[in-house]
Amino acid sequence: MKPTLKMLTVAASLAAITLGAQTAMAQKAGGILKAYHRGTPPSGSIHEEATNSTLTPYMPVMNNLVMYDQLKATNSLDTIVPDLAESWSWNGDKTKLTFKLRQGVKWHDGKPFTSADVKCTWWDLLLGNGGSKYKLRKNPRKAWYKNLKGVSTNGDHEVTFELGRPQPAILTLLASGYSPVYPCHVSPKKMRTKPIGTGPFKFVSLKQNESVKFTKNKDYWKKGQPYLDGIEWTIIKSRSTRVLAFIAGKFDMAFNGDVTVPLQRDIAAQAPSAVCERVMGASINLIVNQAKPPFDNPKIRRAMVLTLDRKSAIDILSKGENRQGGAMSPPPQGVWGFTPEFITSVAGYNPDVQANRAEARKIMEGLGYGPNNRLKVEVSTRNIAGYRDPAVLLIDYLKEIYVDGTLKTIETSNWHATVARKDYMVGLNATAVGVDDPDANFFENYSCGSQRNYTGYCNQDMEKLFVKQSMMTDQAARRKLVLRIDKQLQEDAARPILYHNQNYTCKQAHVKGYVAHVNSLYNGWRMEDVWLDK
């Protein structure tokens, strides 16, 4: 290295150290972070729920083996950092993944964390090998771990995941906020009501339709953290009421991705000091129970896809800012989704809506439907604004093809259980993936037998492609295959995507140390780095 370059490198390193020290000195301990929540969480058990209504407030209670760097906005393999695992390593053929675990970590009740807790979480709970003692009531992400064939321990501080085939992206699943380690000595029942973790905050109380409260874990294994004394979530079901309260300064933070494009403009005008970060929200999608006649007929499902007017839905609900896409989140936030150029090749995405609907009416008429014989259906959706608004548009679109829908709203705490047991005919759903990776999305939402495969779609040829892309190490080649898979899912009407939300997570200017994760709503809520500058 040339002397001048070496001196510059040393100077840059010293500057970085100084800046880091100044940042650390600037952090203030203390204070209760006050945030609003959109509704009562269905439970406190992250592994049993399929909603950020649970994950967002409860993620600070837990730790993972590995996690996404909380201070980096984009989740990827490159942003995964140690958590309860100090390090990890692969064997030669990438079928065994070994974690070295931290020593001296304790659960909130004082019991030691060991490798037995890791084995118990994945082998006994998630894969269902623990008998009645460890049985989960719901298991929405079991499909993530279809390739996990065994979990073995070597003493208290080493654990190995044994895979049936190579799966490089399994680390992306383990880093999700949806992948905490559970304590073996605490029953699943207790984890629903009084969860115990190793994380920076301890659960205090949940009051239905009022609040969820957490307090600082003073014995947290990361010394000096967390900075906050606690977090309090106030439950306000009316979105306009809660956003107005945020604008008035009654809350430090809004709920995760709760602020729509029009509401963000209101906040910018009325509370210009607030900081709103744009995030990729859920995909808004049509779900059709393929086991119930007449929706077991693929022709009628195709007609329903053809009547969708994606552009008008985007224009009406987001002033043109939401995005068209397939199963995977589209760019710029999403890594794997349809580009504007590719989407034109996907059947059903023809921008000529009238031509699409003419084709759809022909299909329906061939099945015996028409102006004098209209199909009557219930359109079920979750009873929150982000679901109700597009459901009303969906009903209008269906009218164009002789389908008369009536809206049926289901309370948020019951929604995912209702659709998981397929107790619906037609629905308007929002699906946000725990990780922006095909292994999470395809296996969870489209794989045969998955609890989260709400439509019952099952295609063995597609299953083989899901596995093929999962084994690939060449990410560019993998992306090409993922686009091909996603195109087929849309053309099969597996879970037709109306649009992908572009939402905002907002905080007051005095909230420091929080970075919104732009390509997943689920992985940036550990809150151990957050502090209040006031």
N, C-alpha and C positions, 0 to 999 in steps of 0.2 A: 504493500500500500504506500502511495506517495505521502511524504510528510504532511503536505498541506491538506490532503484529503483525510488523513488520519486525525489531524487537529480539528477539522470541521466535524468529523464523526464524533469525536470526544466531546466537543462543544455542544453538539446537538443532543448527545446523551445526557450531559449535565443539565441542559435546558429542560429536557423532558422530565428529569428527576426533580428539578426545582418546581416545575409546573405541577407535577404530581403531589409534591409536598404542600404547595400552596392550596391545591384543591382539597387535600385531606384536612388542612387547617381550617378551611372555610366551612366545612361541614359542621352543622350545629345539631347537637343531640337534643331530643325532647320534642314534645308536642304530639297532639293527636291529629292524624290525617283524617279529615272528614270528606266522605265521598257519597254520592247517591247511587242507589241500586234500582233496577227497573222492576224487580219483583222478588218475592220470597224464594230463595234457593230450594229446590226439591229435597236436597239433603246436603250433608257436609262431606259425603264420600265421593271424592273425585273419580275413583275407578268405576263407580256405579252410575255416573251421570254422563249425559251427552250434551251438556250446555255450559256456556261460560257464566250462566247465572250461579253455578256452583264453583267452577274453577277459578274465576277472577277473585272472589273474596277469600277462598280457602287455599289457594296456592301458597301464600306465605306461611301456612302452618307446616308445610311439607318440604322435603328435599328429594332430589333425584339421585341416581348414580352419576349422571352427567346432565348438563343443561346448556341451553343456548346463552351465550354471553348477554347478560341483562342490559348492557350499555351499547350493544350493537343492534342496529335497526333491522337488518335482514338476517333471517335464519338460514343457515346452510351447514353442510358438513364442516366447513372451515371455521364456523363460529361456535362450535361445541367446546365446552370447557369442563373441567372436573367439578364434581359436587361432592357427594358422599364417596365416590370413587376418586382416589388420588391419581390413578392412571389406568390405562387399559392397553391390551395388546392382542393381536390376532395370531393364530397358528398359521402354518404354511399354506393350507388350502382354504383359509378363510371360513372355516366351519366351527371354530371355537374362539370365543371372545372372553378374555379373562380380565377381571377388574381387581385391582388392589384397593382395599377399602381403608378409609380413615379410622384411626384408633382414637378412643376417648370421647366419641360422640354419644350423647344420651338422648333418649326420648323425653318428651315433656314431663313424663311421670317419674323420671330419674333412672329408668332401666337402661342398660347399655344397648347400643345399636350393634348388630353383628351380621355376618354373612347369612345366618339363618333367616333374618328378616327379608333379605333379598330373595332367597330361594322361596320363602313362603309367599311373597308377593306375586312372583311370576308363575311358579310351578303349582302352588296350592290354590291361590285365589284366581288369577287370570286364566290359567289353563284348566282349572277345575279339578285338580288332583288331590285336594285337601279334605274331601268328604264334607259332611254337614257342618263341621266346626268352622271351616273356612269358606263356606259357600257365599258367593255374591248374589244379591237379589237380582241385579241387572249387571250385564257384562258387555257394554257396547263396543269395547275395543279388543275383545278376545281375538278377533280376526287379524289384528296387527301381528300376533305372535303365532300364526299357523306354522311357521317354520321352526319354532323353538321346540326341540325334541328332548331337552333335559337341562337341568340346572344343578351343578355340583359345587360343593364347598370344600375348601382346603383350609381348615382352621377357622377362626372367627373373622379373619380379615382378607379373605380371598374367595372369589366366586367366579365360576365359569359358565357361560351360556353356550350350550351345545346346539348347533343348527343342523337342520336336515340337508341344507344346501348353502352355498355362499350367499350372503345377503349384506353387502356393504352398507346399505342404507338403514340397517337396524339401529344404528347409532342415532339417526335422526328421529326415530320413534322414541327411543329411550330418553332423548333430551327434551321431549315435549312436556309442558306443564301437566299433561294428562298421564304422565308416567312416574308418579311419586312412589317411593318405597313406603310400604305400610308396616306397622309393628305386628309381629307374630302373636304377641301376648294380648292384643286387643281385638275383640270380636268385630266382625263386619257390622253388626247391629249398632255397636257403640260408635263406630267410625261414622255412621250416618248422622248421629245426633251430637256427639261430643268427640270429634276427631282428635287424635294425638299424633304429633309428628316430631321431627327433629328440627323444624324450621325456625325462622327468625321471630315468628309471632305465635302466640298461643290462643286457641279459641276460648272465648269468654261466654258468649250467649247468642242465641237466635230467638227473636221475638217475631212471630208471624206478622207479616205486613207492616212491621215497624223498623227493625234494625238487625244487623249482624255486627258483633263487636269482637275485637282481638286485642291482645295486650302484648307488650314486648317480652320476648324470651330473654331474660337477663343472663341465662347460662348458655346462650347460643355459641356453637363451636367456632364460629368466625368471630374472633375477638374484636371488640369495638363496634360490632354491628348487632342488630339494626340501630339506626339513629332515632327512629320514631319511638314514642312511648306506646303507641297503639294506633289502630285503624278502626274507624267506625263507619259503617255503611247504613245510610238511611233509605228505607224502601219507599219509593214514590212511583205509583203505577202510571200516572199521567205523564207522558213525555214532555208536553209543553210546560207543565207545572215544574218538573224537575230541572229542565233547562233554564227556565226563568229564575229559579232559585240559584242555579250556578252563576248566571249573569249577575244576580244581586250580591254575589260574594258569600253566600251561605255555605258553599261547598268548595273544598280545595280541588276536587277532581270530579269529572263526569264518569259515568259508567263506561266500561270498555267498548269502544266503537259505537256508542249510543247516538252520537251526534250526526245527523244526516247532512247532506250538502246544503239544503236550504237553512237548516238550523245553524250550521257553522257560519253562514253569512250573517245571520242575526247576531251571533255571539261576537263576530268581528266588528260589527257596527256598534253594539251596545256595551261590549266589554273588551275593548281593543288590546288591553294588556294580557288577556288570556292567551295561552299557547295551545293551539289545536294541531295535532299531527295526523296526517292522512294515513289510513290503514285500509288494507283489503279486507272487507267484511265478508259476509256469507254469500254463497250463491243462492239466489232465489229460484226455486225449482218446482216443477209440477210433479207430484207423486200420484201414481195411479195403482191401486191394488190389483195386481195382475192375476190374483187368484179368484176374484169375484167377477162373475158375468155382469155386463157384457165386456168388461175390461180385460178379460182373458184373451180377447181377440186382438191380435197385433194391428189389424187394420184400423180399429177405432182409436187405438193409441196413436197411430200415425196421424190420423185426422186431427186429434187434439194438439199434436205438436205443430201441425201446419197452420193452425189458427192463431198461434202466438204472434203478437206484434211486439217484438223486443224493443225496437226503436221508440215506439210510442210510450212503452212502460218506462224506459230510461229517461225520455224527455219529460214525462209527467212527474215522476217521483224524484228525479235528481237533477233536473234542468240540464240533462244531457251528459252528466258526468259519470254515472254508473257505466259498466263495461259489458259488452257481449263476450261470451266465452263458452267453453265446454265444462267438463268436470273439473279440470285443473284451472287454478286461478290465472287469469291472463296477465300479460305484462302491462305496466312496467314493474309492479310489485312481484307478480308471480313469475316463477322461473320456467315452468313447464307448459303453460297454457297456450291457446290458439293466438297466433299473431293476426293482425288485421288482414294480411295477405292470405294466410292459410284458411281462415274462417270462410272465405268465399267458396272453398271446395267442399264444404260440409253440407250435405242435404238437409233442407229445412231452414237454412239460414239465408235463403233468397230474400233480398230486401223488398221484393214485390209482394207485399202482404196480400193484396187482392187476388193475385194469381195463386198464391198458396191456399187461400181460403176457397177458391173455386175448386181446386183439386180436392180439398178436404170435404167439401159438400158432396162432390161426386162419390167419394168413398162412403160417406154417411148414407147417401141415397141408395147406394148399392147394398147397404145393410138394412134397408127398410125404413130409415128415418127421413124426415122431411118437415115442411112447414106445418103439416097436420098430424105429425107423429113425432113429437119432440121427446128427447131423452131427459128425464128429470134426475138430478143428482144432488147430493150434499157435497159441498166443498168445505172440508175441514181445515182449520188453521189455528195457530197458537194465538191466544188473546193478548197480543201486544202489537203496537202500531206497525212495526217493521214487517209483520206478517199480514195483518189485516188489510193494509193499503194495497199491496199487490194482489191479494186474494180477490178484492173487489174488481180489479182490472181483469183478472183471469176469468171471473164470471162473465164479464162483458165479452171477452174474446170467445168464450165457449158458445154464447148465444148465436154467434155468426155461423155456427155449424149445427144448429138444431139441438143444442144441449142447454137446458135451463138449470142453472145452479142456484142453490140457496146456501148462504154462508152459515157455517156452524163453527163457533169459536170454542176453544178448549183452553182451560187455564194453564198457565205456563208450567206449573208443577206436575201436570198430568200429560202434557203434550207428547213428550218423547216416549213415555210408556205406552200411550195410546197407539202411536204409529208403529212402534216396535212389535206390538202384538197384532198389527194390521187390522185394527178396529176402525177402519175408514173405507170410503169408496174412492174419492178423489180428494187430494189435498194440495195446499200451497205450503211449501216448507222452505226453511232456510238452512243451508248446510255450510258450515265453516270447518275446514279441516284442521285437525290439531297440529299438523305439520305440512308445509308446502313440499310434499314429496309423494310421488305416485304410490309408494308402498303403503302409506297411510290412507290415501284416498281410495285407491282401487280395492284394496282388501277390505276396508271398513264399509264402504258404501255400495259396492257392486259385486262383491264376492258371494258365491252361493253359501247360504246359511248364516251369514253375518247378521247379528241383531240390528245393525244400522242399515242393512239393505232393506229399506222400508217398502219398496215396490215388489220384492220377491224376484227381481231379475236374476236369471241364472243361465250362463252360457259357457259350456265346458271349453269351447275353443278360446274364448276370451280368458278363462282361468289360466290356460297354458301361456297366453301372452302376458298376463299379470306376472307369472313366475319368471318368464324369460327376461322381462325388463328389470325385474328385481335383482337378477344375478349379474347384470352387466356392470362392468367397471368403467367402460368408456362412456362418459356422461353425454358426449355429443351424439353418439350412436343411440344411446338410451333415449335421448330426447326425441329423436326421429320416430322411434318405436312408440313412445308415449303419445305423440301426436296422432299416430295411426290408431292406437287403442281408443283414445278419446273421441276421435271422429266416429268410430264404430259405435261407441256407447251412445252418442247423440243420434245416430241414424237408426239404432235399435230402440230409441225412445226409452232407454233404461231409467233415466231420471232427467227429463228434459230441462235444460237450464234456461230460465227467462233472462236473467242478467246477474252480474256480480256487483255487489254493493261497493261503493267507494264511501266510506264513512270516516269519522274523526273521533279520536280520543282527546279530550280537552282537559287542561289543568290550569290553575292559576299560576301567575308568573313566579310566586314564591315557592312553588313546589320544584325541588331540585333532585337530580339523580334518577329521574324516571325517563326512559326512552321507549317510545311506542315501537313495537315490532310490526313492521309494515306488511309482512306476508303471512302472518298468522295472528289471530286474536288471543291465542292460548298460552303463549310461552314467555310473556314479559312481565309477570305479576308477582315475582318473588318479593319485591318491595324492600329488600334489605339495604339497598343503596339509596333509598329515598330519604330526603330531609327537608325541613321547612325553614326557609330563609325569612323568618319574621320573628 
